[in-house]
Amino acid sequence: MEWRDLLAFQNRRCFLQHTAGGLGSIALSQLLADTTSAAVASPLAPRPPHFKPRAKNVIFIFMSGAPSQYDLYLPRPEMQRLHRQPVPGSFLLNLNDALIKGSAQVFASPRKFSKHGECGMDFSDYVPHLATCADEFCMVRSLHTDVSNHHPAQLIMNCGVPLFGHPSMGSWVTYGLGSEANDLPGYVVLLSNSGEGVDGGSSLWNNGFLPSEYRGVNFRSKGDPILHLTSPPGTSRRAQRSRLDAIRTLNELRLQDTGNSEIESRIAAYELAYRMQAAAPELVDLSDETRTTRQMYGIDHETTEPFGTNCLLARRMVERGVRFVQLYHSTWDDHSNLNTKLKKNCDMTDQPAAALIKDLKQRGLLDETLVIWGGEFGRTPMNEVRRGNTPGKEGRDHHPFAFTMLLAGGGIKGGQMVGETDELGYHPIKDPIHVHDLQATILHCLGMDHQLLTFRHQGRDFRLTDVGGNVVQKLLV
């Protein structure tokens, strides 16, 4: 560059910096305005479904560790007759079950069952509150899955395959439909563990190969809803906005150079986090809830408070447009001392889960919110051989061949029991429903064809239901 050109450049820069009226600032403001007007569209913006949906939102109450269907929802009179006798030989012939031993004995449930609602649905004395919602539930007794170990079975239920790195159900749903919550994530995860974590951990709410904005976001029910969301002391809202505008401009310039979709995700994450700084604390502030509502969820009682708070937060989230809320409670893995451990978990969760159903209904939200209750598989009809046979201390092993889940709202036909099992509840004998069938039905309720909801990855079109799945029409209104 010649000296004349350099002098002209310096003169122009000084003019922009020092001319009255601040033309330099005006130019910068115009540049920022232009980049804002060409802003990256929010990846979580609502998108149309494939067809008219029956549900808008999902609340999945995932009972990690697998609750015992025999002691909650599945009375089996024949098991009472065979209690403590060897499992009949007809069940052991050609049986591919590594958990069954030759010394296995039938373990009849000591629970008392009764029928509830106009539909006459069976519930045990451990879940009296859920029993009051009988006519809202569709009880599916014939679910089956592919594996009997916790982590891979949890991956199948949540991600469709027993492999790491695949998107979770909530990720697929928000990828397909976006979210109606402008200042909250589209997919939120709430944990209320009774001293133990979830076997599958964050792999169960991971985005996998989908863009990162579809990952489940962990919320806490106390303190800061999300760690590090609050601005540092002394940072004003205006200063935070100015900093984000500058970062956004740099990210958009980088996006133009590289076309990397993860930069779009980063921009969206920064913007959502800024909006959440105001919205999230308001969400978890339950002071505007009535005393009656708080008592209904059991928030004022030590036993039910953790899970009750999460159930109430789930209702507040779907009210604000959050698409998919998943509540995890663990662990129900009762290999021994079943009576005591099962009662402990039921005492913590029964009242809040029933309150959620009733609260959604009285607010007119149940018709558009699909609620699911269940774990990754069920439990065996015999006691856990490896842990001893001391009366009163028995437990049950893992059972993937037939287990029970509850569904309500969001296009599901309530007041019915679907599927039947044999006299020991071991195998389905009518309407067997695979986990992929359940997933296809959930997506159908949301207005999505599970075969069309795909993502191209490593040369293949992947979907939640892998290569299976059929919509179960019996479950639908």
Legacy VTK file of the C-alpha trace (Angstrom):
# vtk DataFile Version 3.0
C-alpha trace
ASCII
DATASET POLYDATA
POINTS 477 float
0.000 0.000 0.000
1.422 3.406 -0.991
1.741 6.229 1.595
-1.126 8.204 -0.026
-3.485 5.219 0.303
-2.409 4.641 3.912
-2.996 8.327 4.755
-6.465 8.220 3.188
-7.331 5.077 5.146
-6.220 6.666 8.443
-8.175 9.843 7.686
-11.362 7.866 7.006
-10.958 5.926 10.252
-10.412 9.113 12.268
-13.433 10.695 10.595
-15.669 7.779 11.574
-14.336 7.794 15.127
-14.437 11.505 15.879
-17.049 13.147 13.682
-19.930 14.673 15.696
-22.884 12.348 15.741
-20.665 9.246 16.107
-20.767 7.869 12.572
-18.556 5.001 13.726
-21.149 3.945 16.264
-23.896 4.400 13.706
-22.077 2.142 11.264
-21.549 -0.540 13.902
-25.185 -0.339 14.991
-26.292 -0.736 11.385
-24.029 -3.767 10.986
-25.501 -5.383 14.100
-29.016 -4.569 12.942
-28.338 -6.198 9.586
-26.991 -9.366 11.193
-29.950 -9.457 13.556
-32.416 -9.164 10.694
-30.640 -12.056 8.995
-30.580 -14.019 12.232
-30.484 -17.771 12.209
-34.011 -19.151 12.586
-34.573 -20.910 15.880
-34.118 -24.692 15.439
-36.813 -25.175 18.100
-39.436 -23.117 16.285
-42.748 -25.036 16.021
-43.048 -27.210 12.922
-46.162 -28.808 11.444
-46.786 -32.512 12.139
-47.341 -35.089 9.398
-51.071 -35.198 10.192
-53.523 -33.812 12.728
-52.159 -34.626 16.194
-54.090 -35.953 19.154
-51.473 -34.664 21.641
-49.241 -31.594 21.784
-46.959 -32.558 24.671
-45.593 -35.623 26.437
-44.825 -36.239 30.108
-42.945 -39.537 30.458
-42.707 -40.724 34.080
-39.832 -43.176 33.794
-39.508 -45.548 36.747
-35.900 -46.624 36.385
-35.074 -50.135 37.583
-38.381 -51.748 36.573
-41.383 -51.812 38.965
-42.968 -55.177 39.722
-46.158 -55.543 37.716
-47.166 -58.528 39.901
-47.274 -56.371 43.010
-48.905 -53.281 41.500
-51.158 -54.089 38.536
-51.270 -57.810 37.709
-53.131 -60.148 40.103
-52.555 -63.795 39.251
-54.749 -66.238 41.268
-52.934 -69.251 39.852
-49.706 -68.019 41.416
-51.369 -68.139 44.836
-52.075 -71.834 44.321
-48.491 -72.506 43.180
-46.786 -70.282 45.766
-43.343 -71.648 46.754
-43.693 -74.592 44.394
-41.220 -75.190 41.538
-42.064 -73.376 38.332
-44.179 -75.779 36.215
-42.111 -77.744 33.737
-44.229 -76.505 30.843
-42.714 -73.040 31.382
-39.147 -74.333 31.438
-39.278 -76.332 28.197
-37.397 -74.585 25.367
-37.265 -71.413 27.461
-34.483 -69.022 26.490
-34.203 -67.218 29.820
-30.825 -67.114 31.534
-32.432 -65.805 34.725
-34.529 -68.932 35.304
-32.857 -71.719 37.266
-34.081 -75.242 37.820
-34.738 -74.480 41.488
-36.881 -71.437 40.775
-40.083 -71.255 42.812
-43.269 -69.352 42.112
-43.560 -66.239 44.272
-47.175 -65.094 44.642
-47.638 -61.449 45.531
-48.658 -60.764 49.129
-50.410 -57.579 47.989
-54.177 -57.126 48.114
-55.789 -56.214 44.795
-59.128 -54.559 44.084
-60.916 -53.226 41.029
-61.354 -49.497 40.489
-63.300 -47.145 38.273
-66.168 -47.953 35.975
-63.720 -50.033 33.926
-62.864 -52.336 36.864
-59.095 -51.902 36.524
-56.841 -53.835 38.927
-54.601 -51.960 41.365
-52.839 -53.166 44.496
-52.988 -51.590 47.932
-49.563 -49.996 47.302
-50.942 -47.543 44.673
-54.273 -46.280 46.080
-53.902 -42.824 44.524
-53.190 -44.035 40.976
-56.189 -46.340 41.411
-58.475 -43.285 41.638
-57.439 -42.432 38.043
-58.411 -45.853 36.665
-60.865 -44.517 34.083
-58.195 -42.186 32.677
-55.627 -44.939 32.190
-55.016 -47.403 29.443
-53.183 -50.222 31.206
-50.994 -52.172 28.790
-50.113 -55.585 30.254
-48.397 -57.187 27.273
-45.345 -55.029 26.597
-42.097 -56.814 25.793
-38.537 -55.777 25.006
-35.326 -57.335 23.702
-32.894 -57.442 26.632
-32.983 -58.013 30.396
-30.145 -55.767 31.585
-30.976 -52.309 32.855
-28.835 -49.990 30.774
-29.437 -51.531 27.330
-33.155 -51.970 28.110
-33.390 -48.338 29.198
-31.673 -47.344 25.960
-34.217 -49.348 23.946
-37.137 -47.716 25.761
-35.713 -44.208 25.486
-33.655 -44.340 22.287
-35.028 -47.305 20.319
-31.778 -49.306 20.247
-29.475 -50.744 22.967
-26.541 -48.658 21.718
-24.825 -45.483 22.868
-24.934 -42.381 20.704
-28.501 -42.551 19.430
-31.078 -39.794 19.983
-33.594 -40.149 22.779
-37.346 -40.075 22.276
-37.571 -36.477 23.509
-34.863 -35.476 21.050
-36.727 -37.090 18.154
-39.967 -35.376 19.182
-38.449 -31.894 19.407
-36.525 -32.496 16.175
-39.788 -33.340 14.450
-42.105 -30.756 16.017
-39.961 -28.066 17.625
-41.396 -26.436 20.712
-43.952 -23.799 21.609
-41.878 -22.597 24.566
-39.964 -19.529 23.439
-38.005 -19.028 26.657
-37.602 -22.616 27.893
-36.034 -25.730 26.327
-38.248 -27.944 24.226
-37.091 -31.075 26.094
-36.599 -31.037 29.871
-35.404 -33.785 32.237
-36.211 -33.866 35.964
-34.530 -36.307 38.373
-35.822 -37.370 41.789
-33.666 -40.317 42.767
-34.007 -42.033 46.123
-30.278 -42.123 46.795
-29.242 -43.847 43.560
-28.726 -42.557 40.054
-30.342 -43.714 36.829
-28.475 -46.680 35.317
-28.377 -45.226 31.820
-27.524 -41.705 32.965
-27.419 -38.921 30.399
-27.275 -41.400 27.515
-31.057 -41.717 27.992
-31.723 -38.051 27.171
-28.862 -37.477 24.767
-29.332 -35.942 21.302
-27.056 -38.551 19.692
-26.332 -37.620 16.085
-29.093 -34.981 16.005
-28.005 -31.341 16.446
-27.222 -30.520 20.059
-30.196 -28.183 20.590
-32.407 -31.300 20.780
-30.641 -32.719 23.851
-32.650 -32.996 27.054
-31.866 -30.193 29.506
-31.603 -31.104 33.193
-33.630 -28.867 35.488
-33.258 -28.719 39.249
-36.334 -28.175 41.388
-34.486 -26.021 43.950
-31.962 -23.205 43.713
-30.818 -22.277 40.228
-32.914 -24.393 37.820
-29.803 -24.849 35.691
-26.286 -24.545 37.081
-24.372 -21.442 35.972
-27.478 -19.920 34.357
-27.427 -16.873 36.649
-25.195 -13.970 35.528
-22.170 -13.131 37.716
-22.681 -10.398 40.342
-22.421 -6.908 38.886
-23.437 -7.956 35.365
-26.520 -6.049 34.251
-29.128 -7.357 31.848
-28.075 -4.683 29.332
-24.399 -5.629 29.567
-25.284 -9.289 29.120
-27.326 -8.466 26.022
-24.491 -6.401 24.510
-21.998 -9.201 25.118
-24.296 -11.776 23.498
-24.877 -9.524 20.485
-21.147 -9.270 19.897
-20.644 -13.049 20.302
-23.573 -13.701 17.997
-22.067 -11.491 15.287
-18.777 -13.373 15.453
-20.565 -16.737 15.379
-22.637 -15.737 12.357
-19.517 -14.622 10.496
-17.955 -17.986 11.286
-21.110 -19.764 10.185
-20.934 -18.031 6.794
-17.365 -19.274 6.362
-17.843 -22.871 7.487
-21.547 -23.750 7.193
-21.139 -25.819 10.387
-24.603 -26.556 11.794
-23.192 -26.797 15.327
-22.516 -23.042 15.167
-26.241 -22.554 14.600
-26.854 -24.700 17.662
-24.403 -22.562 19.649
-26.140 -19.347 18.615
-29.541 -20.782 19.524
-28.214 -22.046 22.875
-26.831 -18.627 23.836
-30.084 -16.901 22.931
-32.229 -19.473 24.752
-30.021 -19.264 27.850
-30.463 -15.473 27.892
-34.241 -15.781 27.760
-34.189 -18.544 30.357
-32.399 -16.302 32.846
-35.755 -14.646 33.430
-38.148 -17.513 32.648
-36.549 -20.418 34.540
-36.550 -18.885 38.040
-40.213 -17.936 37.575
-40.986 -21.498 36.498
-39.615 -23.102 39.665
-41.110 -20.479 41.978
-44.195 -22.315 43.226
-45.401 -19.496 45.484
-48.218 -18.697 43.048
-49.660 -22.214 43.416
-52.566 -22.582 45.832
-52.199 -24.448 49.103
-54.727 -26.981 47.810
-52.556 -27.686 44.776
-49.422 -28.045 46.861
-51.165 -30.462 49.212
-52.542 -32.467 46.287
-49.004 -33.040 44.943
-47.648 -33.718 48.450
-45.114 -30.893 48.247
-45.484 -30.067 51.940
-44.662 -33.633 53.018
-41.075 -34.874 53.316
-41.732 -38.233 51.636
-43.540 -36.952 48.550
-41.907 -33.522 48.217
-39.092 -34.359 45.717
-41.206 -36.278 43.229
-44.264 -34.109 43.884
-42.309 -30.968 43.047
-41.152 -32.492 39.775
-44.689 -33.542 38.847
-45.950 -30.019 39.499
-43.071 -28.562 37.497
-43.973 -30.905 34.631
-47.501 -29.465 34.580
-46.133 -25.905 34.651
-43.792 -26.739 31.785
-46.453 -28.088 29.432
-48.550 -25.028 30.290
-45.646 -22.945 28.962
-45.278 -24.972 25.784
-42.442 -27.379 26.627
-42.871 -30.257 24.199
-41.376 -33.224 26.094
-40.861 -33.561 29.855
-39.269 -36.667 31.322
-39.336 -37.478 35.034
-36.874 -40.094 36.281
-37.257 -41.858 39.619
-34.983 -44.703 40.684
-34.498 -47.320 41.652
-37.192 -49.998 41.466
-34.634 -52.804 41.055
-35.885 -54.950 43.934
-33.943 -58.224 43.844
-34.559 -58.662 47.557
-36.720 -57.223 50.331
-39.331 -56.378 47.710
-42.202 -55.580 50.075
-40.261 -52.894 51.933
-38.466 -51.322 48.941
-41.517 -51.305 46.697
-43.617 -49.620 49.355
-40.956 -46.940 49.841
-40.994 -46.025 46.141
-44.779 -46.147 45.933
-45.083 -43.897 48.977
-42.849 -41.349 47.245
-44.490 -41.419 43.814
-48.092 -42.667 43.958
-49.787 -39.506 45.239
-47.833 -37.025 43.045
-48.338 -39.044 39.841
-52.085 -39.264 40.460
-52.173 -35.540 41.295
-50.552 -34.772 37.946
-53.259 -36.669 36.052
-56.058 -34.960 37.988
-54.486 -31.508 37.764
-53.983 -31.768 34.007
-57.591 -32.875 33.603
-59.133 -30.116 35.704
-57.129 -27.505 33.751
-58.198 -28.916 30.385
-54.661 -30.047 29.565
-54.980 -33.838 29.711
-56.588 -34.140 26.282
-53.511 -32.568 24.698
-50.862 -34.052 27.025
-49.839 -37.702 26.729
-48.746 -39.083 30.119
-46.762 -42.346 30.298
-45.819 -44.302 33.473
-43.455 -47.276 33.437
-39.947 -48.697 33.438
-37.629 -50.548 31.069
-39.034 -54.062 31.706
-40.883 -56.015 34.409
-40.129 -58.550 37.129
-40.244 -62.357 37.254
-43.126 -64.433 38.658
-40.631 -66.329 40.824
-38.501 -65.005 43.661
-34.873 -64.019 43.140
-32.969 -67.290 43.582
-29.546 -65.677 43.997
-30.591 -63.541 46.972
-32.102 -66.230 49.201
-35.610 -67.430 50.024
-36.167 -65.943 53.485
-39.919 -65.398 53.845
-40.745 -61.696 53.757
-37.367 -60.813 52.227
-37.963 -62.136 48.716
-37.327 -60.168 45.573
-37.893 -60.563 41.846
-35.461 -60.711 38.943
-35.579 -58.919 35.576
-38.304 -59.922 33.131
-38.347 -58.554 29.548
-41.051 -60.863 28.126
-44.192 -59.247 29.548
-44.595 -56.120 31.642
-47.107 -53.366 32.364
-47.221 -49.639 31.610
-49.874 -46.946 32.069
-50.850 -44.331 29.485
-53.344 -41.483 29.794
-54.548 -38.424 27.871
-53.322 -37.183 24.506
-55.424 -39.412 22.247
-55.215 -42.543 24.408
-58.453 -44.418 25.127
-58.753 -44.546 28.913
-60.583 -47.039 31.078
-59.263 -50.146 29.354
-56.733 -52.923 29.866
-54.948 -54.033 26.694
-53.089 -57.313 26.367
-53.290 -60.575 28.289
-50.623 -62.893 29.668
-50.534 -66.554 30.652
-51.486 -67.774 34.131
-48.075 -66.825 35.532
-47.901 -63.527 33.657
-44.819 -64.855 31.932
-45.624 -64.415 28.217
-48.239 -62.359 26.360
-51.006 -64.527 24.940
-53.031 -61.669 23.425
-52.030 -58.354 21.833
-48.257 -58.495 22.410
-46.825 -54.985 22.103
-43.128 -54.413 21.501
-41.381 -51.262 22.747
-41.095 -50.107 19.127
-44.885 -50.425 18.787
-45.282 -48.233 21.859
-42.886 -45.647 20.424
-44.674 -45.660 17.057
-47.975 -45.083 18.888
-46.564 -42.214 20.952
-45.315 -40.489 17.802
-48.679 -41.135 16.126
-50.468 -39.366 18.995
-48.221 -36.363 18.303
-49.155 -36.376 14.618
-45.970 -38.002 13.325
-45.443 -41.086 11.187
-42.577 -42.965 12.827
-41.367 -44.190 9.424
-41.121 -40.634 8.078
-39.412 -39.091 11.102
-35.843 -39.831 9.995
-32.368 -38.317 10.067
-29.595 -39.064 7.589
-26.447 -40.196 9.384
-23.423 -42.068 8.015
-25.262 -42.958 4.829
-28.403 -44.304 6.481
-31.800 -42.888 7.415
-32.228 -43.536 11.150
-35.478 -43.394 13.134
-36.611 -43.903 16.729
-38.250 -47.259 16.004
-35.140 -48.635 14.237
-36.556 -51.059 11.621
-39.740 -52.079 13.463
-42.800 -50.638 15.091
-46.519 -50.561 14.344
-49.112 -48.124 15.663
-51.349 -49.937 18.152
-54.851 -48.786 17.216
-56.406 -50.395 20.294
-54.716 -47.803 22.486
-56.198 -44.838 20.627
-59.468 -42.972 21.039
LINES 1 478
477 0 1 2 3 4 5 6 7 8 9 10 11 12 13 14 15 16 17 18 19 20 21 22 23 24 25 26 27 28 29 30 31 32 33 34 35 36 37 38 39 40 41 42 43 44 45 46 47 48 49 50 51 52 53 54 55 56 57 58 59 60 61 62 63 64 65 66 67 68 69 70 71 72 73 74 75 76 77 78 79 80 81 82 83 84 85 86 87 88 89 90 91 92 93 94 95 96 97 98 99 100 101 102 103 104 105 106 107 108 109 110 111 112 113 114 115 116 117 118 119 120 121 122 123 124 125 126 127 128 129 130 131 132 133 134 135 136 137 138 139 140 141 142 143 144 145 146 147 148 149 150 151 152 153 154 155 156 157 158 159 160 161 162 163 164 165 166 167 168 169 170 171 172 173 174 175 176 177 178 179 180 181 182 183 184 185 186 187 188 189 190 191 192 193 194 195 196 197 198 199 200 201 202 203 204 205 206 207 208 209 210 211 212 213 214 215 216 217 218 219 220 221 222 223 224 225 226 227 228 229 230 231 232 233 234 235 236 237 238 239 240 241 242 243 244 245 246 247 248 249 250 251 252 253 254 255 256 257 258 259 260 261 262 263 264 265 266 267 268 269 270 271 272 273 274 275 276 277 278 279 280 281 282 283 284 285 286 287 288 289 290 291 292 293 294 295 296 297 298 299 300 301 302 303 304 305 306 307 308 309 310 311 312 313 314 315 316 317 318 319 320 321 322 323 324 325 326 327 328 329 330 331 332 333 334 335 336 337 338 339 340 341 342 343 344 345 346 347 348 349 350 351 352 353 354 355 356 357 358 359 360 361 362 363 364 365 366 367 368 369 370 371 372 373 374 375 376 377 378 379 380 381 382 383 384 385 386 387 388 389 390 391 392 393 394 395 396 397 398 399 400 401 402 403 404 405 406 407 408 409 410 411 412 413 414 415 416 417 418 419 420 421 422 423 424 425 426 427 428 429 430 431 432 433 434 435 436 437 438 439 440 441 442 443 444 445 446 447 448 449 450 451 452 453 454 455 456 457 458 459 460 461 462 463 464 465 466 467 468 469 470 471 472 473 474 475 476
